[in-house]
Amino acid sequence: MTIGIIGISMIFMLVGILVQFRLKNKFAEYKKVETSTGLSGKEIAEKMLRDNGIYDVEVISVPGSLSDHYDPTKKTVNLSADVYEGRNVSATAVAAHECGHAVQHATAYSMLMLRSRLVPITQISTNLSQWIILAGLGVMGFGGGTQTMLLIGIVLFAVSTLFTIVTLPVEFDASARALSWLEKAHITTSTELSKAKDALKWAALTYVVAALSSVAMLVYYIMIYSGRSRN
């Protein structure tokens, strides 16, 4: 039982590490490719926002590497220093992608709205589910555990899994919006666009791995619960 959980976790952890390693290599590679327009990530973000009729979102610089994100509560596109100041393919891809989320927010994209509604409960379920599941499995000094406790843990874990699944279309759509705008606005050449697409593909794969890992663990927990119910 515990060996199975560890095994699944190890497999996806290793896959995740490989994808992250590849992602960092790709961004490092495309960071060396300067764009023909010479626009910085900040300038690209501001132009994409304006082109989409968005004037109430601020583009700011934040510390860290690959810490870029869009904050719908504060309406800020947060770019790491390398992206904010960068004038290369990596900076261009990331800045446009994060603005893709701002466009989703402005147009009330359904999956983004759903993900935002899931955030509060997901924060709670993520913190509690594993502990409750472990207690339900009886590996925390609770004797043989209980079916009810295990079921509660599974339901909470399912919420976290749902969040990772809903995140996928949100991320893919943001990248699609970014790439479409980069092409239509003539921000990149065809070669630069191809490299930007490749960089965003690897970024999206990190979310795919996270979702698959969560689904696999959820199925495994459900199988354990079903097996105990039949006994």
C-alpha positions as CSV (number, residue, x, y, z in Angstrom):
1,M,0.0,0.0,0.0
2,T,2.6,2.6,1.2
3,I,5.1,1.2,-1.3
4,G,2.6,1.8,-4.1
5,I,2.1,5.4,-3.0
6,I,5.8,6.0,-2.8
7,G,6.3,4.4,-6.2
8,I,3.7,6.5,-8.0
9,S,5.1,9.6,-6.3
10,M,8.7,8.8,-7.3
11,I,7.8,8.1,-11.0
12,F,6.0,11.5,-11.4
13,M,8.6,13.3,-9.3
14,L,11.4,12.1,-11.7
15,V,9.3,13.0,-14.8
16,G,8.6,16.4,-13.3
17,I,12.3,16.9,-12.6
18,L,13.2,16.0,-16.2
19,V,10.5,18.3,-17.6
20,Q,11.7,21.2,-15.3
21,F,15.3,20.6,-16.4
22,R,14.3,20.7,-20.1
23,L,12.2,23.8,-19.5
24,K,15.1,25.6,-17.8
25,N,17.4,24.6,-20.7
26,K,15.0,25.9,-23.3
27,F,14.5,29.2,-21.6
28,A,18.2,29.6,-21.2
29,E,18.7,28.8,-24.9
30,Y,16.1,31.2,-26.1
31,K,17.2,33.9,-23.7
32,K,20.3,34.2,-25.9
33,V,18.1,34.8,-29.0
34,E,17.4,38.6,-29.2
35,T,14.1,39.6,-30.9
36,S,14.1,41.7,-34.1
37,T,11.9,44.3,-32.5
38,G,14.2,44.9,-29.5
39,L,11.1,45.3,-27.2
40,S,11.5,44.4,-23.5
41,G,9.2,42.0,-21.8
42,K,7.6,45.0,-20.0
43,E,7.0,46.8,-23.3
44,I,5.6,43.7,-24.9
45,A,3.2,43.1,-22.0
46,E,2.0,46.7,-22.0
47,K,1.5,46.6,-25.8
48,M,-0.5,43.4,-25.7
49,L,-2.7,44.8,-22.9
50,R,-3.4,47.9,-24.9
51,D,-4.1,46.0,-28.1
52,N,-6.7,44.0,-26.2
53,G,-8.3,47.2,-24.7
54,I,-7.0,46.5,-21.2
55,Y,-5.9,49.7,-19.4
56,D,-6.5,48.8,-15.7
57,V,-3.7,46.2,-15.4
58,E,-0.2,47.2,-14.3
59,V,3.0,45.5,-15.4
60,I,5.5,45.2,-12.6
61,S,8.8,43.5,-11.8
62,V,9.0,40.8,-9.1
63,P,12.0,39.0,-7.6
64,G,12.9,35.4,-8.5
65,S,13.4,33.2,-11.6
66,L,10.4,31.8,-13.5
67,S,8.2,33.6,-10.9
68,D,6.1,35.3,-13.5
69,H,2.4,35.3,-13.0
70,Y,-0.8,37.3,-13.4
71,D,-2.6,38.3,-10.2
72,P,-6.3,38.8,-10.9
73,T,-7.0,40.2,-7.4
74,K,-4.5,43.1,-7.8
75,K,-4.8,43.2,-11.6
76,T,-1.0,43.1,-12.1
77,V,1.2,41.2,-14.6
78,N,4.1,40.2,-12.5
79,L,7.3,39.6,-14.4
80,S,10.7,38.4,-13.1
81,A,13.6,40.8,-13.7
82,D,15.0,38.7,-16.6
83,V,11.6,38.8,-18.3
84,Y,10.7,42.4,-17.4
85,E,14.0,43.8,-18.8
86,G,14.8,41.0,-21.3
87,R,14.7,41.6,-25.1
88,N,14.8,38.0,-26.2
89,V,12.5,35.2,-27.2
90,S,12.1,33.8,-23.7
91,A,11.1,37.2,-22.2
92,T,8.8,37.8,-25.1
93,A,7.0,34.4,-24.7
94,V,6.6,34.7,-21.0
95,A,5.4,38.3,-21.0
96,A,2.8,37.5,-23.7
97,H,1.7,34.4,-21.9
98,E,1.0,36.2,-18.6
99,C,-0.9,38.9,-20.5
100,G,-2.9,36.0,-22.0
101,H,-4.2,35.4,-18.5
102,A,-5.0,39.1,-18.2
103,V,-7.0,38.9,-21.4
104,Q,-8.8,35.8,-20.1
105,H,-9.7,37.7,-17.0
106,A,-11.0,40.7,-18.9
107,T,-13.1,38.5,-21.2
108,A,-14.4,36.4,-18.2
109,Y,-12.9,33.2,-19.7
110,S,-15.0,30.4,-18.1
111,M,-12.2,28.1,-17.1
112,L,-10.2,30.9,-15.5
113,M,-13.3,32.0,-13.6
114,L,-13.8,28.4,-12.4
115,R,-10.1,28.1,-11.3
116,S,-10.4,31.3,-9.4
117,R,-13.4,30.1,-7.5
118,L,-11.6,26.8,-6.7
119,V,-8.6,28.6,-5.2
120,P,-9.9,29.0,-1.6
121,I,-11.1,25.5,-1.2
122,T,-8.1,24.0,-3.0
123,Q,-5.8,25.7,-0.5
124,I,-7.6,24.0,2.3
125,S,-7.9,20.6,0.6
126,T,-4.2,20.6,-0.3
127,N,-3.1,21.2,3.3
128,L,-5.5,18.7,4.8
129,S,-6.0,15.8,2.3
130,Q,-2.7,14.0,2.6
131,W,-2.8,14.0,6.5
132,I,-6.4,12.8,6.5
133,I,-5.7,10.1,3.9
134,L,-2.7,8.9,5.9
135,A,-4.8,8.7,9.0
136,G,-7.5,6.9,7.1
137,L,-4.9,4.4,5.9
138,G,-3.9,3.8,9.5
139,V,-0.3,4.9,9.2
140,M,-0.4,7.7,11.6
141,G,-1.0,5.8,14.8
142,F,-4.7,5.5,14.4
143,G,-4.8,1.8,14.5
144,G,-6.4,0.4,11.3
145,G,-7.7,3.8,10.2
146,T,-11.3,4.3,9.2
147,Q,-13.2,4.1,6.0
148,T,-14.9,7.4,6.7
149,M,-11.7,9.3,7.3
150,L,-10.2,7.8,4.1
151,L,-13.2,8.8,2.1
152,I,-13.1,12.4,3.4
153,G,-9.4,12.6,2.5
154,I,-10.1,11.3,-1.0
155,V,-12.9,13.9,-1.5
156,L,-10.5,16.6,-0.4
157,F,-7.7,15.3,-2.7
158,A,-10.2,15.1,-5.6
159,V,-10.7,18.9,-5.2
160,S,-7.0,19.5,-5.6
161,T,-7.0,17.1,-8.6
162,L,-9.8,19.0,-10.2
163,F,-7.8,22.2,-9.8
164,T,-4.8,20.8,-11.6
165,I,-7.1,19.6,-14.4
166,V,-8.9,22.9,-14.8
167,T,-5.5,24.6,-14.8
168,L,-4.6,22.9,-18.1
169,P,-7.0,24.6,-20.5
170,V,-6.3,27.9,-18.7
171,E,-2.6,27.6,-19.4
172,F,-2.9,26.3,-22.9
173,D,-5.4,29.0,-23.8
174,A,-3.2,31.7,-22.4
175,S,-0.3,30.5,-24.6
176,A,-2.6,30.3,-27.6
177,R,-3.7,33.9,-27.1
178,A,-0.1,35.0,-26.6
179,L,1.2,33.3,-29.8
180,S,-1.7,34.5,-31.9
181,W,-1.1,38.1,-30.8
182,L,2.7,37.9,-31.3
183,E,2.0,36.8,-34.9
184,K,-0.8,39.3,-35.7
185,A,1.0,42.2,-34.1
186,H,4.2,41.3,-36.0
187,I,6.2,41.3,-32.7
188,T,8.2,38.2,-33.8
189,T,9.5,36.7,-37.0
190,S,8.4,33.2,-38.0
191,T,11.6,31.8,-36.5
192,E,11.2,33.7,-33.3
193,L,7.6,32.7,-33.0
194,S,8.5,29.0,-33.5
195,K,11.0,29.3,-30.6
196,A,8.5,31.1,-28.4
197,K,6.0,28.3,-29.1
198,D,8.5,25.7,-28.1
199,A,9.3,27.5,-24.9
200,L,5.7,27.7,-23.9
201,K,5.1,24.1,-24.8
202,W,7.7,23.0,-22.2
203,A,6.2,25.3,-19.7
204,A,2.7,23.8,-20.3
205,L,4.1,20.3,-19.9
206,T,4.9,21.0,-16.2
207,Y,1.2,21.5,-15.6
208,V,0.4,18.3,-17.6
209,V,2.8,16.3,-15.4
210,A,1.3,17.8,-12.2
211,A,-2.3,16.9,-13.4
212,L,-1.4,13.4,-14.4
213,S,0.4,12.8,-11.1
214,S,-2.6,14.0,-9.2
215,V,-5.0,11.9,-11.2
216,A,-2.9,8.8,-10.8
217,M,-2.7,9.3,-7.0
218,L,-6.5,9.9,-6.8
219,V,-7.2,6.7,-8.8
220,Y,-4.9,4.8,-6.5
221,Y,-6.6,6.1,-3.4
222,I,-10.0,5.2,-4.8
223,M,-8.8,1.7,-5.6
224,I,-7.7,1.3,-2.0
225,Y,-11.0,2.5,-0.7
226,S,-12.9,0.2,-3.0
227,G,-10.8,-2.7,-2.0
228,R,-11.5,-2.1,1.7
229,S,-15.2,-1.6,1.1
230,R,-15.5,-5.1,-0.5
231,N,-13.7,-6.7,2.5
